[in-house]
Amino acid sequence: MITSPTVLILGAGASIPYGFPSGFDLVRMMVQSLRLGNNGNIHLQAAGFRSGDIEDFRNSLERSGRSSVDAFLEHRTEFLEVGKAAIAALLLPCEKEESLFDLNRDSRWYEYLFQKLNAGFEDFANNRIAFITFNYDRSLEFYLFTALKHAYGNPMRR
């Protein structure tokens, strides 16, 4: 159990061991996927975005010199909606439960953290930990929820 007040500040690098891209890799993947005719462009058009707007977003992001999509969107708010949709389209395929619980993975810091949170189910919420996350994904939250459910035999159903 974590008894000292603890705050973890997480960036995109925190989920790299679990199959998610870094901030810069997400920029690179987004620019590549949004080229005309690629799946990313087609998915965003199907979601209602105009091809010209997608192309303007891709060109501006590619030439912005920014190393993360959020750093780009901070100053180019006209692209906020298409940017969020593009992020979701790229990250959804990365959300694989088997990647989070792969026992053959060298880096398993989510598991390490869960071990440190060890307490009886009734006391689990008394861990003195908070998270500030700049991650695009929700892998840590999903991992902790799933591990809690399975470690305690799903007592949430009682």
C-alpha positions in Angstrom: 0.0 0.0 0.0 1.2 3.5 -0.8 1.0 5.5 2.5 3.0 8.6 1.6 1.2 11.1 -0.6 2.5 10.4 -4.1 1.8 12.0 -7.5 2.8 10.3 -10.8 3.1 12.6 -13.8 2.8 10.6 -17.0 3.5 11.5 -20.6 3.1 9.6 -23.8 6.3 7.6 -23.1 4.7 5.9 -20.2 2.6 3.6 -22.4 5.3 2.9 -25.1 6.1 -0.5 -23.5 2.4 -1.5 -24.0 2.3 -0.8 -27.7 1.4 2.9 -27.9 3.4 5.5 -29.8 5.5 8.3 -28.3 4.2 11.8 -29.0 6.6 12.2 -31.9 5.7 8.8 -33.3 2.1 9.7 -33.2 2.8 12.8 -35.3 4.7 10.7 -37.8 2.0 8.0 -38.0 -0.7 10.7 -38.3 1.0 12.5 -41.2 1.6 9.2 -43.0 -2.0 7.9 -42.4 -3.6 11.1 -43.6 -2.1 11.2 -47.0 -4.7 11.1 -49.7 -6.0 7.6 -50.3 -4.7 6.2 -47.0 -7.0 4.6 -44.5 -6.7 7.5 -42.0 -7.9 10.0 -44.5 -10.8 7.7 -45.6 -11.9 7.1 -41.9 -12.0 10.8 -41.2 -14.0 11.5 -44.3 -16.4 8.8 -43.3 -16.7 10.6 -39.9 -17.8 13.7 -41.8 -14.6 15.7 -42.2 -14.0 17.3 -45.6 -10.9 16.1 -47.5 -9.6 19.6 -47.9 -9.8 20.2 -44.1 -8.0 16.9 -43.5 -5.3 17.8 -46.0 -4.9 21.3 -44.5 -4.5 19.7 -41.0 -2.0 17.1 -42.3 0.1 19.7 -44.1 0.1 22.1 -41.2 1.0 19.4 -38.7 3.8 18.0 -40.9 5.4 21.4 -41.3 4.7 22.8 -37.8 8.0 21.6 -36.3 6.0 20.3 -33.3 7.0 17.0 -31.7 3.5 16.2 -30.4 -0.1 16.6 -31.8 -1.2 18.4 -28.6 1.6 20.9 -28.9 0.4 21.6 -32.4 -3.3 21.8 -31.5 -2.6 24.2 -28.6 -1.9 27.0 -31.1 -4.0 25.7 -34.1 -7.4 25.3 -32.4 -9.2 25.4 -35.8 -7.9 21.8 -36.2 -9.0 20.6 -32.8 -11.9 18.4 -33.9 -10.1 16.7 -36.8 -7.0 16.3 -34.6 -8.9 14.6 -31.9 -10.6 12.3 -34.3 -7.3 11.5 -36.0 -5.7 10.7 -32.6 -8.6 8.3 -31.7 -8.4 6.6 -35.1 -4.7 5.9 -34.6 -4.8 4.8 -31.0 -7.9 2.6 -31.0 -6.0 -0.2 -32.8 -3.3 -0.1 -30.1 -5.8 -0.8 -27.4 -5.2 -4.6 -26.9 -5.8 -6.1 -23.5 -3.3 -8.9 -24.3 -0.5 -6.3 -24.7 -1.2 -4.9 -21.2 -1.0 -8.3 -19.5 1.9 -9.9 -21.6 4.0 -11.7 -19.1 6.9 -11.9 -21.6 7.3 -8.2 -21.8 10.6 -6.8 -20.4 9.1 -3.6 -19.1 6.1 -4.1 -16.9 5.8 -1.0 -14.8 2.0 -1.1 -14.6 2.3 -4.5 -12.8 5.0 -3.1 -10.6 2.7 -0.2 -9.6 -0.2 -2.5 -9.0 2.0 -4.5 -6.6 2.9 -1.4 -4.7 -0.9 -0.5 -4.4 -1.4 -3.9 -2.6 -4.1 -3.7 0.0 -7.3 -5.5 0.8 -10.2 -4.6 -1.5 -11.9 -2.5 1.1 -8.7 -0.6 1.8 -7.5 -0.3 -1.8 -9.0 3.2 -2.2 -6.9 4.4 0.7 -3.7 4.3 -1.3 -2.3 7.8 -1.2 -1.6 8.2 -5.0 -2.8 10.6 -7.6 -2.1 10.7 -11.4 -1.5 13.6 -13.7 -1.5 12.2 -17.2 -0.7 13.8 -20.5 -1.2 10.5 -22.3 -3.6 10.2 -25.2 -4.5 6.7 -24.3 -6.3 5.1 -21.3 -4.1 2.0 -20.9 -3.1 2.6 -17.3 -6.7 3.2 -16.2 -7.8 0.0 -18.0 -4.9 -2.0 -16.6 -5.6 -1.0 -13.0 -9.4 -1.6 -13.3 -8.8 -5.0 -14.9 -6.1 -6.1 -12.5 -8.2 -4.9 -9.5 -11.2 -6.9 -10.8 -9.3 -10.1 -11.3 -7.0 -9.8 -8.3 -10.0 -9.6 -5.9 -12.4 -12.0 -7.7 -14.6 -9.1 -9.0 -16.0 -8.0 -5.6 -17.7 -5.1 -7.4 -20.5 -7.5 -8.2 -21.4 -8.2 -4.5 
